[in-house]
Amino acid sequence: MRDENNDDYMTSKQLFRGLMSAVEDASRKRIANSISRKLESLAILGYHTGSIVPFGYRMVKVDTDNFGNIVIRNKLIVSPNESLIVKTLFKLANELIDQDKFSYTAIALILNDKGLHRRKSIWTPTNVKSTLINTRYYGVTIYGAKRTKLNSHKKPIEIDCLAIVSKRLFEKVNHFITELRI
């Protein structure tokens, strides 16, 4: 019969719990690393690994071969209607820079007044800026720009993707944004 008040029993129980906790923690880290490596390899192959599709793109399902098994993956393609709005946004930013009238608020107001909305919402200065500084729009997506503690030792990876605007236009607008620090 066990005496649960016995110090040896409590020490053994605590030791067992500590060991189980360490095993579970190691298992969680191993699984997280495995998922992270798989997502990174899929991103490098050009598949969409995120949940939210960036404005200007749409997601399509594609069949892929995975060691003889057909697996459905997500790819991004340019959305004809949304990409026109993205192009308009960059051209408008460029024009306002040339006229010395650039502001995120001005761009948002002009787009909204023209009825060129984001998916079921209006443009705000914040999402105008986030669109203008997103490298995806000139054809490079940065995978791993915001790494978790688990992967903080890894450098972000630049991956080619479908462009909506020219790199030249993107860089001109971003040079202006960087110079002003706005």
N, C-alpha and C positions, 0 to 999 in steps of 0.2 A: 504494500500500500504506500502511495506517495504522500509525502508530507510537503504540501505546497508552501509551507512557511519555512521550509528548509532553505538555507542560503545557497547550498550547492545546486538545488533544483532551480532556483531563481536565476543563478548565474548561468546555468546550462540553457535555460529558456531564453535569456537575454542574448547569449552567444548565438543560439540558433536563429533568433530573429535578426540579429545583426548580419549573420552570414547570408540569410535569405534576402535581406535588403540589398546587400552588396551584389549578389547574383542577379537580382532583378534590375538593379541599376546598370550593371554591365550589359545585360541583355537588351535593355532599352537603348543604350548607346550604340550597340552593335546593329540593332534594327534601324535606328535613325541614320547611322552611317550608310547602311545598305540602301535605304530609300533615297538618301541624298545623292549617292553615286549614280543610281539609276536615273533619277530626275535630271541630273547634270548631263549624263550621256544622251538622254532623249532630247534635251535642249540643244546640244551640240549637233545632233542629227537634224535639227530644224523643226522639232515637234513642239507644240504649245504645252507647257507644263503648268501654267498658272490657271487661275479660275476666271479672272476677268479679262475679257478680250479688249485690247486697246481700241479706242475710237479710231475709225478709219480702216479697220480690219474686220473680218468675220471668220468664224471658225468652221472648218469642214472636217468631217470624219474621213479618214483614209484607212484602207486595209493594208497592213504590213505583215511581212513574214517574220516570225519569231521562232527560229529553229523548227520549221515545218508547221507551225501553228499560225493561223491568221489571227492577228490582234488588231483591234481598231484603235488608232491613235488620232490625236487632234493636230491639225495644221492650221496656220493662219493664212488667209489670202486677203488681198486688198478688196475692200468693199467699195464698189464704184461710187455710190452716193456719198458715203461718209468721207471717202478720200478727197472728193471735190471740196468738201468743207475744210478739210485739213489743208489742202493746197491754198484755198482762199485765205485761211487764217495766216499762213506763212507769208503770202503775197501782201496781205494787208499789213502785217507787222513790218515788212520790208518798206512798204510805201510810207507808213507812219514814221519810220526811222529816217527816211530820206526827207520828210517834211518837218522833222524835229518835233513830232507830235505823238511819239510812242508812249503808250501806257496800256497795261493789261485791261484796265477798265474800259478804255476807249475801244479796244479791239472787241471785248465782250459785248459792249453796247451795239456796235456796228453789226456784228454777226447776228445778235438777237433781233435787231431791227429789220434785218434782211430775212428773218425767219429761218436762218441756218443754225438750227439747234443741235445740241448733243442728243444722244439717245434719250428721248422723253424728258429732257431737262434743258434749261437755258445755260448759256456760257457764263461763267463767273471769272473774275480776275485770276483766281487760284487755278482753275482748270485750263485757262488760256496759257498761263505760265508753264504748268506741268506738260502741256502738249508741246510748247515751243522748245523746251529743254530736253525732250525725250529723243534720244539718239535713234530709236527705232524708226522714226519718220524719215531719216536719210539712209536707212538700210543696215544699221548695226544695233543689235540688242545686247545689253550688258546683263549677262547671267551671273547672279551671285553678288550684285552690288550691295545688297543688305544681307550679309551673312549672319547667321546665329552664332552663339558662342561655340557651338559644336564645330562649326566650319570656319571660324574666324581666321584660321591659319591659311586658308585658301584665298588666292587672288581672284577677283572677278574675271570672267571670260567674255571676250567680244565675239559675238556670233553674227554672221551675215544673215540678213532677212530682207523681205521685200520692202523696197523704199517707196515713199509717197512723194517726197520732195527731193530736190537735188542737195547734195552735200554742200555745195557752194552757198545756196540760199540758207540752209540750216546754219552753217558756220557764220555767215554774215549776221544773222539775227542773234545767234548765241554770243558772238563777240561783243555785240552791242549790250546784250543783257549782262554779260560778265563785267564789262567795263563800268557799267552803271551800278552793278551789284544790286539789281532789283529783282 
